Amino acid sequence: MVLKRPFHCPTVVAQGQDFDEALAGLLDGKSWVLVTSAGWLMRGAVGKIQNRCGPPRALLANVCSNPDVPTVVGLADELPDVDTVVALGGGSVIDAAKGAVALKALSNNLRPFMTHLRDGEPLPDSFAPIPIIAVPTTSGTGSEVTCWGTIWGEDRIKHSVSHTSLYPSNAVLDPALCVSMPGNLTLATGLDALSHAMESVWNRRHTEVTDALAEKAIRTLRRHLLAAMREPNDIVLRSRVQIASLLSGLTMGTTQTAAAHSISYPFTAHFDVPHGLACSFTLPEIARYNMKDDPSRLLPIAEGLECSVDEIPEHLEKWFGELGVGPLLAAYVTPDVADTLEGNLITRSRAANNIRSVDEEAARRIARLALNYFCPASELDAAVNN
């Protein structure tokens, strides 16, 4: 069988070891830099790595959520010539590291970097960034097994740095690193993984391989995400959600995302809605929208949720209610904001992947219906009172 788009991921994934032990084997004799966030300095993970692996050539620990171009420029300026970069953190840290090694590979020349981000101009054939070892500490983005990273422009427009050389050379999975995630972050990152899996199914680029991976990821999240929120120190539950995130990353790495992500970007850019929440609250409505053209295309999602195709929207809404999506979303937005985003809800490179064509009017209607469901007056009152 010839796949419509070849499935490809060159990242070597290590699992079953403590993260510092795995890194010691990977870094043996190599010069390296550690890119991370301030939180991991305080939690002791950085010290644990240094005790096992020795000091890095540089410690760059100033990455914040949703890294922007100035952040990447600063990292690239501080990045010495080394054999590898270790990115310890969530998707923001791994994406920032991808941006920094990309810019450094361009000799810190911002012009081709920005042309790539803004216009999609391919990076040069000679492009050879420093390899990255990704150590994810959240379970959602899948950036440890994809070749692109999200970088935000100064105008709060979402860009992607992308090249096959930006696949991390290695990914180290240690669920113990995910224990520190609070409940809301566990929820938002888990929903990000769910969105990646579902978006790969209702995607024009889907394959039988990605459908199978997505079904497994959805089933695992459905069975274990809520339990992981309730039992945050349970390493087995954390491991299951972490694997689901990786599987979703593998599917999205082949198909890219679709309508839900297109709609999500202005909610994060203008209202600071966490990305995983922004790209998932519309999933029930998009399921309703997409099944009108070809219900059978949603079968892998139904099988993952263990319901019929017709039941997907209501099943998701009930599950999201158990997860607490409504009150969390209501803390950021009200339903009327959908009407203020005219012209901002369609990112063509994402919306075009959706199996059913979606324009600005349809996207706004989807967003408004989803907000009406998850943020009714009772939810808004509860958010204000809390």
C-alpha positions as CSV (number, residue, x, y, z in Angstrom):
1,M,0.0,0.0,0.0
2,V,1.3,3.5,-0.8
3,L,0.5,6.0,1.9
4,K,-0.9,9.4,0.8
5,R,1.9,11.1,2.8
6,P,4.8,9.0,4.1
7,F,5.0,8.6,7.9
8,H,8.4,9.7,9.1
9,C,10.0,10.4,12.4
10,P,13.7,10.0,12.9
11,T,13.7,10.8,16.6
12,V,15.1,8.1,18.8
13,V,12.8,7.8,21.9
14,A,14.2,6.6,25.2
15,Q,11.8,5.4,27.9
16,G,12.2,3.4,31.1
17,Q,15.2,5.3,32.6
18,D,15.5,8.2,34.9
19,F,16.0,11.3,32.7
20,D,19.4,12.1,34.1
21,E,20.6,8.5,33.6
22,A,19.4,8.6,30.0
23,L,21.0,11.9,29.3
24,A,24.3,10.8,30.7
25,G,24.5,8.0,28.1
26,L,23.5,10.4,25.3
27,L,25.9,13.2,26.3
28,D,28.9,11.0,27.0
29,G,31.9,13.0,25.7
30,K,29.8,15.6,24.0
31,S,29.8,19.4,24.6
32,W,26.2,20.6,25.3
33,V,24.0,23.4,26.3
34,L,20.9,23.2,28.5
35,V,17.8,25.2,27.5
36,T,15.1,25.3,30.1
37,S,12.8,27.5,32.2
38,A,13.4,29.1,35.6
39,G,10.9,26.6,37.2
40,W,13.2,23.7,36.6
41,L,16.1,25.4,38.3
42,M,13.9,25.6,41.4
43,R,12.6,22.1,41.2
44,G,16.1,20.6,41.2
45,A,16.0,18.9,37.8
46,V,18.9,21.0,36.5
47,G,21.1,20.2,39.5
48,K,20.3,16.5,39.0
49,I,21.4,16.6,35.4
50,Q,24.6,18.5,36.2
51,N,25.5,16.0,39.0
52,R,25.1,13.2,36.6
53,C,26.4,14.8,33.3
54,G,28.7,17.5,34.5
55,P,28.2,21.2,33.8
56,P,26.9,22.4,30.4
57,R,28.8,24.9,28.3
58,A,25.9,27.3,28.9
59,L,22.7,27.2,31.0
60,L,19.9,29.2,29.3
61,A,17.0,29.1,31.7
62,N,14.9,32.1,30.8
63,V,12.3,30.5,28.4
64,C,8.7,31.5,29.2
65,S,5.4,30.3,27.8
66,N,4.6,31.0,24.2
67,P,8.2,32.0,23.1
68,D,8.4,35.0,20.8
69,V,11.0,36.2,18.3
70,P,12.9,38.3,20.8
71,T,13.2,35.3,23.1
72,V,14.6,33.2,20.3
73,V,17.0,35.9,19.2
74,G,18.3,36.2,22.8
75,L,18.8,32.4,23.0
76,A,20.6,32.2,19.7
77,D,22.9,35.0,20.7
78,E,23.9,33.2,23.9
79,L,24.2,29.7,22.2
80,P,27.9,28.6,21.9
81,D,29.1,26.1,19.3
82,V,28.4,22.7,20.9
83,D,27.6,19.2,19.9
84,T,24.1,19.2,21.1
85,V,21.4,21.1,22.9
86,V,19.3,19.6,25.7
87,A,15.8,21.1,25.9
88,L,14.2,20.4,29.3
89,G,10.7,21.6,29.6
90,G,7.3,21.8,28.0
91,G,6.5,22.6,24.4
92,S,7.5,26.2,24.8
93,V,11.1,25.3,25.8
94,I,11.5,22.7,23.1
95,D,10.0,25.0,20.5
96,A,12.3,27.9,21.7
97,A,15.3,25.6,21.4
98,K,14.3,24.7,17.8
99,G,14.0,28.4,17.0
100,A,17.4,29.2,18.5
101,V,19.4,26.4,16.8
102,A,17.6,27.4,13.5
103,L,18.6,31.0,13.8
104,K,22.2,30.1,14.8
105,A,22.4,27.8,11.8
106,L,21.6,30.9,9.7
107,S,24.6,32.6,11.3
108,N,22.1,34.7,13.4
109,N,20.9,36.4,10.3
110,L,17.4,37.5,11.2
111,R,16.3,38.3,7.7
112,P,16.0,34.7,6.3
113,F,14.7,33.5,9.6
114,M,11.8,36.0,9.6
115,T,11.1,35.4,5.9
116,H,10.8,31.7,6.8
117,L,8.4,32.5,9.7
118,R,6.3,35.1,7.9
119,D,6.2,33.8,4.3
120,G,7.1,30.2,4.6
121,E,10.2,30.6,2.6
122,P,12.1,27.3,2.8
123,L,15.3,27.2,4.8
124,P,18.5,26.8,2.7
125,D,19.7,23.3,1.6
126,S,22.9,23.9,3.6
127,F,20.8,24.3,6.8
128,A,22.5,22.2,9.6
129,P,21.2,23.1,13.1
130,I,22.7,21.8,16.3
131,P,21.0,18.5,17.2
132,I,18.4,18.7,20.1
133,I,17.7,16.2,22.8
134,A,14.2,16.9,24.0
135,V,13.2,16.1,27.5
136,P,9.4,16.9,27.8
137,T,8.0,17.8,31.2
138,T,4.4,18.2,30.0
139,S,2.2,15.8,28.1
140,G,0.6,17.6,25.2
141,T,2.6,19.3,22.5
142,G,4.4,16.3,21.0
143,S,7.2,18.7,20.0
144,E,9.7,16.1,21.0
145,V,8.8,14.1,17.8
146,T,8.0,16.8,15.3
147,C,10.1,19.0,13.0
148,W,8.5,22.3,13.8
149,G,8.2,24.8,16.6
150,T,5.7,27.5,17.4
151,I,7.2,31.0,17.6
152,W,5.0,34.1,18.2
153,G,5.6,37.3,16.3
154,E,5.7,40.6,18.1
155,D,2.3,41.3,16.5
156,R,1.0,38.2,18.4
157,I,0.7,36.3,15.2
158,K,1.6,32.6,15.4
159,H,4.5,31.4,13.2
160,S,6.2,28.0,12.8
161,V,9.8,27.3,12.2
162,S,10.0,24.0,10.3
163,H,12.6,21.8,8.7
164,T,13.3,18.1,8.8
165,S,16.6,18.8,10.5
166,L,14.7,20.2,13.5
167,Y,13.3,16.8,14.5
168,P,15.0,16.2,17.9
169,S,17.7,13.6,17.5
170,N,16.5,12.0,20.8
171,A,13.5,12.3,23.1
172,V,13.8,11.2,26.7
173,L,10.5,10.3,28.4
174,D,10.4,10.2,32.2
175,P,6.9,10.5,33.6
176,A,8.4,11.6,37.0
177,L,9.0,15.0,35.4
178,C,5.3,15.5,34.7
179,V,4.3,15.1,38.4
180,S,4.9,18.7,39.1
181,M,2.2,19.8,36.7
182,P,-0.8,21.4,38.5
183,G,-4.3,20.2,37.5
184,N,-5.1,23.0,35.1
185,L,-1.8,22.4,33.2
186,T,-2.4,18.7,33.2
187,L,-5.8,19.4,31.7
188,A,-4.7,21.9,29.1
189,T,-1.8,19.8,27.9
190,G,-3.8,16.6,27.8
191,L,-6.5,18.4,25.7
192,D,-3.8,19.7,23.4
193,A,-2.8,16.0,22.8
194,L,-6.4,15.1,22.2
195,S,-6.8,17.9,19.7
196,H,-3.7,16.8,17.8
197,A,-5.1,13.2,17.6
198,M,-8.6,14.3,16.5
199,E,-7.4,16.8,14.1
200,S,-5.2,14.2,12.4
201,V,-8.3,12.1,11.8
202,W,-10.5,14.7,10.2
203,N,-7.6,15.8,8.1
204,R,-7.1,15.6,4.3
205,R,-3.5,14.3,5.0
206,H,-4.6,11.4,7.2
207,T,-3.2,7.9,6.6
208,E,-4.1,4.5,8.0
209,V,-1.0,4.7,10.2
210,T,-1.9,8.1,11.7
211,D,-5.6,7.0,12.2
212,A,-4.4,4.0,14.2
213,L,-2.0,6.1,16.3
214,A,-4.7,8.7,16.9
215,E,-7.3,6.1,17.9
216,K,-4.9,4.7,20.5
217,A,-4.0,8.2,21.8
218,I,-7.7,9.2,22.1
219,R,-8.6,5.9,23.9
220,T,-5.7,6.4,26.4
221,L,-6.6,10.0,27.1
222,R,-10.3,9.1,27.5
223,R,-9.4,6.4,30.1
224,H,-6.6,8.1,32.0
225,L,-6.6,11.9,31.8
226,L,-9.1,12.6,34.4
227,A,-7.5,10.0,36.7
228,A,-4.1,11.6,36.2
229,M,-5.7,15.0,37.3
230,R,-7.1,13.4,40.4
231,E,-4.0,11.3,41.2
232,P,-1.2,13.6,40.1
233,N,1.6,11.6,41.8
234,D,0.7,8.3,40.1
235,I,3.6,7.6,37.8
236,V,1.7,4.9,35.9
237,L,-1.1,7.3,35.0
238,R,1.4,10.0,34.1
239,S,3.3,7.6,31.9
240,R,0.1,6.6,30.0
241,V,-0.8,10.3,29.4
242,Q,2.8,11.0,28.3
243,I,2.7,8.1,25.8
244,A,-0.7,9.3,24.5
245,S,0.9,12.8,23.9
246,L,3.8,11.3,22.0
247,L,1.4,9.2,19.8
248,S,-0.6,12.4,19.1
249,G,2.6,14.2,18.2
250,L,3.5,11.4,15.8
251,T,0.1,11.7,14.0
252,M,0.3,15.5,13.9
253,G,3.9,15.3,12.7
254,T,2.6,13.7,9.5
255,T,-0.8,15.4,9.0
256,Q,-0.4,18.8,10.7
257,T,-3.4,20.3,12.4
258,A,-6.7,21.6,11.0
259,A,-9.7,23.8,11.9
260,A,-9.6,23.6,15.7
261,H,-6.0,24.9,15.7
262,S,-6.9,27.6,13.2
263,I,-9.7,28.9,15.4
264,S,-7.5,28.7,18.5
265,Y,-4.7,31.1,17.7
266,P,-6.5,34.4,18.3
267,F,-7.9,33.1,21.6
268,T,-4.4,32.6,22.8
269,A,-3.0,35.7,21.2
270,H,-5.7,38.1,22.4
271,F,-7.2,36.5,25.5
272,D,-4.3,34.4,26.8
273,V,-6.3,31.2,26.7
274,P,-3.8,28.4,27.3
275,H,-3.1,26.8,23.9
276,G,-4.4,23.3,24.8
277,L,-7.7,24.8,26.0
278,A,-8.0,27.1,23.0
279,C,-7.5,24.3,20.5
280,S,-9.9,21.9,22.2
281,F,-13.0,23.7,23.3
282,T,-14.4,23.7,19.7
283,L,-13.8,19.9,19.2
284,P,-17.4,18.9,19.8
285,E,-18.8,21.5,17.4
286,I,-16.2,20.7,14.8
287,A,-17.1,17.1,15.1
288,R,-20.7,18.0,14.4
289,Y,-19.6,20.2,11.5
290,N,-17.4,17.6,9.9
291,M,-19.6,14.6,10.2
292,K,-22.2,16.2,7.9
293,D,-20.0,15.5,4.9
294,D,-18.5,12.1,5.8
295,P,-19.4,10.5,9.1
296,S,-17.3,7.5,8.4
297,R,-14.1,9.6,8.5
298,L,-14.7,10.1,12.2
299,L,-14.8,6.4,13.0
300,P,-11.2,6.3,14.5
301,I,-12.3,9.0,16.9
302,A,-15.5,7.1,17.8
303,E,-13.6,3.9,18.4
304,G,-11.1,5.8,20.6
305,L,-13.9,7.3,22.6
306,E,-15.7,4.0,22.7
307,C,-19.0,5.4,21.3
308,S,-20.8,5.7,18.0
309,V,-19.9,8.3,15.5
310,D,-23.2,10.1,16.1
311,E,-22.5,10.2,19.8
312,I,-19.0,11.9,19.5
313,P,-20.1,15.5,20.1
314,E,-22.3,14.8,23.1
315,H,-19.7,12.3,24.5
316,L,-17.0,14.9,24.3
317,E,-19.2,17.6,25.9
318,K,-20.0,15.2,28.8
319,W,-16.3,14.3,29.2
320,F,-15.2,17.9,29.1
321,G,-17.8,18.7,31.7
322,E,-16.2,16.1,34.0
323,L,-12.8,17.6,33.3
324,G,-13.9,21.1,34.2
325,V,-13.4,22.7,30.8
326,G,-16.3,25.2,31.2
327,P,-15.2,27.0,34.4
328,L,-11.6,27.1,33.2
329,L,-12.5,28.6,29.8
330,A,-15.0,31.1,31.4
331,A,-12.1,32.5,33.4
332,Y,-10.6,33.9,30.1
333,V,-13.5,34.6,27.7
334,T,-17.2,35.2,27.3
335,P,-19.3,34.0,24.3
336,D,-19.5,37.4,22.7
337,V,-15.7,37.5,22.0
338,A,-16.3,35.3,19.0
339,D,-18.0,38.2,17.3
340,T,-14.9,40.4,17.8
341,L,-12.5,38.1,16.0
342,E,-13.8,38.5,12.4
343,G,-11.0,38.0,10.0
344,N,-8.7,36.3,12.5
345,L,-10.1,32.7,12.9
346,I,-8.8,31.2,9.6
347,T,-5.1,30.3,9.3
348,R,-5.2,28.9,5.8
349,S,-2.4,26.4,6.2
350,R,-4.4,24.8,9.0
351,A,-8.0,25.3,8.0
352,A,-7.2,23.9,4.5
353,N,-6.4,20.5,6.1
354,N,-9.9,20.1,7.4
355,I,-11.9,17.4,5.5
356,R,-14.8,19.9,5.2
357,S,-14.1,23.3,3.9
358,V,-14.4,26.0,6.6
359,D,-14.4,29.7,6.0
360,E,-14.4,32.7,8.4
361,E,-18.2,32.7,8.9
362,A,-18.3,29.0,9.6
363,A,-15.3,29.3,12.0
364,R,-17.0,32.1,13.9
365,R,-20.2,30.2,14.2
366,I,-18.4,27.1,15.5
367,A,-16.5,29.2,18.1
368,R,-19.7,31.0,19.2
369,L,-21.7,27.7,19.6
370,A,-18.8,26.1,21.6
371,L,-18.5,29.2,23.9
372,N,-22.3,29.3,24.4
373,Y,-22.2,25.7,25.5
374,F,-19.1,25.8,27.8
375,C,-19.5,29.4,29.1
376,P,-23.2,29.9,29.9
377,A,-24.2,32.5,32.5
378,S,-23.9,30.1,35.4
379,E,-20.3,29.3,34.4
380,L,-19.5,33.0,34.1
381,D,-20.9,33.7,37.5
382,A,-19.0,30.9,39.0
383,A,-15.7,32.1,37.4
384,V,-16.3,35.6,38.7
385,N,-17.2,34.4,42.2
386,N,-14.1,32.3,42.4
